[in-house]
Structure formats: C-alpha cells, structure tokens
Amino acid sequence: MGENLPIFDLRRPLKFHLELTDKCNAACPMCGRTQQMNRCLPDMSKVRNIELDLALIKRNFTPELCSKISEIDLCGGLGDPAAARECIEICDYFIGFDIKVVLSSNGGLRSASWWRSLGELFTENDSLVEFHIDGLKDTNHLYRVNTRFGKIMENATAYLASGAAAEWHFIAFRHNEHQIADALEISRKMGFSRFRVIHTIRFGKENRFCYEMPDGSLRELNPADPSLVRATNTAESEGTGAQARTPQATSGAVQCKSARQNRPYIVATGAVSACCWIEGSEDERQMYALAGISHEPEHNIRNRPLEEILLEEPYRTIYPRAWSEGANPVCVRKCAKMQRSTRSEL
C-alpha cells in the first residue's frame, strides 16, 4: 500500500459491511444498544430508530460502483436488517448486480411468507442468511431477550424451503452448552448448510456478565466449557475436517482486516467508518481530528457521495501512520493482538 493511496481501493473488488438500521426486536444484554442492568431496555442515547432506505442506497451504490462489489454483509452493530422497511428491496437491488448478500438476523422478525420471499430472491446467486440462534426453546431467549423460539423456527423453515442457503450461528454460554449437539442435529435436519459456534470475548475481566431480564430478575452469563465444544466437534464432525478458528492472540504489526478485504463499514446513520470495531470509538474521533474534519456530517452518505468519502483522509495517510506507530489501541487489539470473538464450524 503506497503512502498516499487510500486504504480502500476503488480499482479492485470491494466488499461492504452495511448496517441497514439500528432497529431491533431483541434485547441481547451484551449488545451495545441494550442497558443490561435496566431490564434490557434500549439505550436511547445510542439508538435513533433510523435506517438506510433504497433511494439512499441507489444514490451512493451506483451501477458503476456495484460492478466492483463482490459481497455485502448486512449485519448491524445495533440493529437487525430485517427490521428495515425496504430490506428485501435493497437486497434485490444488490443481487441485480450479482452481488452476494450475507444477511445476519436473529430470525424473530417478519412473517414466514416474508422469509420465503427473501429465500426465493437469495437463490438467484449464492446469497445467504446467518440465523443467530443461541440455544433451543428453553434457552435461546435467555440471551436473545424478547425473541420467541417457535417464531424463529417457523421463519427459518420458510426461508430454507425456498432452497436458499443459511447458516446457524450459536453463541456458546454455560447455560446452553449442553444443547450444541442437539442444535447441530436440528440444523442438519432443517437444511442449514453450516453450523458455527461463536466464542464471545464480551465477558470482561471478571469472565462473567450480569444483566437484568425484562421481568426484573437478575441473571448472569458465563463462558461455555471449551472442552465440551471440542468434544461435540470431534463427535459430530468426524470425517468432515470442518473446523475454523480465528487465533485468540498474536503479536506484530496491525494487519487491517478492512483494508485487506477492501471492506468499508457504513452505519444506519449514514456515517462511513473503517470497520465496526473502531466505529464510534475515541480512536476514530482522533483519526478524524487529525484529518481536520468531522465524521458527521462530512463523511456521511446522506450528505456526500460514498466514492468521494472513501478517497479522503483519514483513509489515505492517517490510518496507515497510526498502524505503523501502534498509536491506535482498537486496531492494535483487533488486528495485531487478534482479540476477537472466535468461531468454530461443526
């Protein structure tokens, strides 16, 4: 990467990470939108109940730009893409350019017919849905607060009936670790193409996470026993060789995942960011201060063309300089020390 070249290169294939909306039906206690010790109510200092609409998407993702995009990940930091009013229409627009869409959802929103329609659209290329289901009927709601397991299964069944691809993503906790094998078997019978176990790092220094349920009862999240996950993988995946993990820690220079994948991040407000980890952080504010501009409204697709924003600072010299100097703690943690949640495929 040349010193004066932007970290996002519009001349080579692009990917994008889009948060279509900050709206969500769930109240997951570890999510940034949730007040975990206040009955898992939404934090209205962060949530604006806003979304990106089709007209805004078309204005910024021009046919010329779309011709360079291979994949778009619809996964919100605060919201569920299915909550966006024009979610299917936006997916249809991207798929019209043969862009692979990866949509991440808790699966509890919308009707079965809506999910069937989404599946029929996704069969037009290799687009897929990642259903985030963290347990079975008696446990999923303990983390996916306010969701109903029966509704999720109904929606997933309707989607899969279309023949479209889907993955089951399962965050492992102590309270659901005993259900991994059963959930894996259910996923195979339903037709999910993959089952991935997520090992979150959001427990904090005490290695536990306390929260208050909507009924006022106090609960605690604890990490799953890694040996149980490994045992399930050995027993259920024999002969498949299907296991993938991100290393927990390493050393060395920052190797920016977003720059490597050519994958900018856009949040529901329209703000453009380097990635979902740094978005909204003090590190990002410092990057923009060094550039002498404000993140909002100057680097917002509601006000400025996306392609112009990606070619400007801090994406030209300021980020690479911070990486070389180790001056950006978020980037160091995530893309040098690799302190990220990990995933195992069973």
N, C-alpha and C positions, 0 to 999 in steps of 0.2 A: 504494500500500500504506500503510494507516494505521499510525501508530507502534506502536499496541498490538495490531494484528492479526497473527496468526501468518503466517509466510511460506508455510505450506501451508494452503490454504483448503478446508475440507471442504464448502463450499457450492457449489463449482464443479467441473467434471470433473477427475478425478485421473488421474495415471499413477503407476506404481510401478516401481522398479528393485529386483529381488529376487535375492539370491544364495542359491539353494536349498541349496547345500553347498559346503564347501571341499575336497571330494574331487576328484581328477582323475587320469586315466590318463597325461597328458602331463607333460613336464618342460621347458616352454619356458623358456629361460635368462633372458629379460627379465621373467618373471612374478615377482611378489612371493613366491610360495610356493617358489621354487627357489633353491638355493645354487649359483650359476652357476660358482663355482670349486671345487666339491666334487662333481664328477661329476653335476651337475644333480640331486642328491638333494633331497627336500623339506625345507624349513626347519621343523622340528618346534616351533620357538619361536612359529611363526605358525599352523601347520596343526593343527587339533584333530580332524580326521576327524568332523565334525559336520554335521548337516543339519536343515532345517526339514521337519517332517512334515505330513501332511494335516490331522491333528487340530488342530495349532497354527495352521495357515493358516485353517481354518474358524472357529476361536475368535476370530481377530483380523479376518479379512476376512469380516465378517458380510454377509448378503444386502443390508442397507441400505447398507453401505459399497460393496459390489461394484456396486450400481446406479449409483454415481457414477464408476466407474472405466472409462476408455476403453481403456487399454493397460497391459500388464505386461511388462516386459523381464526375462527370466530370463537374466542374464549375470553370472557370478561374478567377483569380484576375484581369488579364489584357486582356485575350483573350476569344474567343468563341470556344468551342470544335469542332464545325462544320467546322472551318477553318483549322483544322489539316488534312493533306492529307490522313492519314490512320485511320481516326476516326472510320469508320464503321468496319474496320478490327480489331481495338483494342477492340471495343465493342463486336464483335463476339468472340474474344479470351476470354474475361472475362465471357461472357454468356455461353460459352462452359463449364465453371466450375459452372454453375448455380448461378453466382454472379449477384445480382440485380444492374443494372446500372441506375443511375439518371443523365440525361444529361440536362444541363441548357443552353439555347440558346435564342438569340433574334429572331431566325427563319428566318432571312433575307438572309442567305447564301444558296448556293446549289440549285439544281433543285427539282421540285416536285417528280420526279422519285427517286432521292436520298433519300428524306424523306420517300417515300413509302417503299423503301428497308430497311431503318432503322426501320420503324414501323414493318415490317414483321419479322425482327430479334428480336425486343423487345417483340413480342408476345410469344416468346419461354419461357419466365418467366415473372415476374412481373416488368420488367424494364419500365422506363417511361421517358418522356421528360417534362421539365418545360419550357414552352414558356413564355418569359418575354416580354409582350406587354402592354405598358403603355398608353393606350388610344385607339382611333379609327382613322379613316383615316385622320382627320384634326388635331389630337393632338399627336399621337404616335411619330412622327418624331421630335417633339419639345424636347423630351428627348433622344429618340433613334435616334440621329442625323445620317443622311446618310442612314437610312433604308427606305424601301418602304412598306407601309401597305398592299397593294394588293399582293405583293410578299410573305409577311409573311402569309397572309390568304391562299394563294394558297399552300404553303408548309405545313402549319398546316392541311389543309383539306386532302392533300395527305397522310400525316402521319396517321391521325385519320381514314382514310378509310381502313387502314390495320387492324384495331381493337385494336391497341396498346393504352396504357394509356397515358394521357397527362394532365398536369395542366396548367392553365392560371395564371400567376403571374403579378400583376398590381401595379406599384408604384403609390401611390396617391399623386397628386400635386393639387394646386389650379386650374390650367388650364385644368385638366382632371377629377376633382372630380364629375362633373355633368354627366359623362359618365359611372360611375361604374355600375349602374343598367343595362344600355343598353349592356355594355360589358359582364356582367354576363349572361344576356339572350342570347346573341350571343354564348357565350361559351357553354351553355347548349344545344343549337340547334346543334352546331357543334359536340358535343360529348365529350367535356372535362370532366374529372372526378371530378376536383376540380377547384375552383376559389379562389385565395388568394390575398388579398390586403396587400401590403407592405408599412409600415410607416418608411421611412428612417430617420436616425438621422444625415445625412450629411449636414444639412443646416448651421451649425456653430452657433456661439454665436449670430449673428445678425438675425438668423432664416430666412435667405434668401440666395440664391445662384445665383450670377451673372455670365453670360457667354456670349461669342461671337459666333454667328452662322457662318457657313462657308461663308455666303454672306456678313459678316461684321456687320450685325445687332446685337444689344445688347438685351439680354433677361434676365429675372430673374425667377428663380424657387422659389415658395413659398409653404409652407406646406398646405395640404388639411385641410378642416374643419372636425375635428374628429366626430362632431355630424352628418354630412352628411353620413359618412361611417357607423356609428352606425344605422342611420335610414334605410339605404339600407339593412344592415344586418337583422334588425327587420322585414322589409317588405318582403324581398326575401327569408329568411331562416326560416320562421315560421314552427315549427314542426320538423326541421332537427336537432336542437341542435348543429349545426356545427359551432363552433367558437373556435379559438385557438389563444392565445397571449403569447408572452414572456414577463414577467414582466419588466417594464422600469427600476426599481431600487430596490435594496435591500441592505442589509448590511451583514457583516460577512466575513468569510474566502473565499479564492479563491476555487471554485469548478470547476476544469478544465474540460471543455466540451470535449476536445480532449482525455484526459486521461479517462474520464468516458465512452466515446463511443469507446475507443481504436481506434482512428481515426487520423493517421498522415496526414500531408499535403506535397505534392510534387509539385513544380512549374515547369514551362516549361523548365527552365534551367537544371533541374535535381536535384536541391537542395532540401534537406529534411528539413522540418520545423515542429514545434509543431502544428501550426494552421495558417490559412490565416490572422488572425488579427495581430499576432506577427511577421510574416514573413517579413524580410527586415527592421525591426524596430531597434532603438537603444537598446531597451531591449533585443532583440535577439542577437545583437552583443555582449552585455555584458555577456549574458549566455555563448556564445562561448569563449569569452575571459577568463572567469573563468575556462572553461574546458581546456584552453591551446591549443585549436585547431582552425583552420579556418573553417568557414562554407563552403566556396568554396576553394579548390576542395575536401576537405576531407570528407564532408558529402554531396556527390553528387552521384546519382545513375549512372552517366556516368563514374564514376571512381572507385566506391566502391560498394559492394553488399548491397542492401537495408536492408537485415536482420541483417547485422553487424552494420550498422549505427544506427538502432533503439535500439540496446542494449547498446550503448555507452553513455558517457556524451555528452551534458548536460542533457540527458533524465533519468539519474539514480538518482543523488542526487541534482544537481544544481537547476533544476526547482522546485522540492518539497521544497527545502530550501527557495528559493525566495518567493514561495507562503506562507509559514508559517510565513515569516518575513514581508510580504506585500511589498517586495522590487522590484516588477515588475509592474510598472504602467499600462501597457497594460493589463496584466492578471487581475489586480485589477478592472480596468474599465469594462472589458468584462465579467469576470467570478466571480466577487464578487459584484460589483455595478450593473451588468447586463445592462450596457449602450450599447445596441444593437438595430439594427432595429427590428421592430416587424412585425408580420404577423397575419392577421385575415382571417379566412376561411368563405366565404359566402355560 
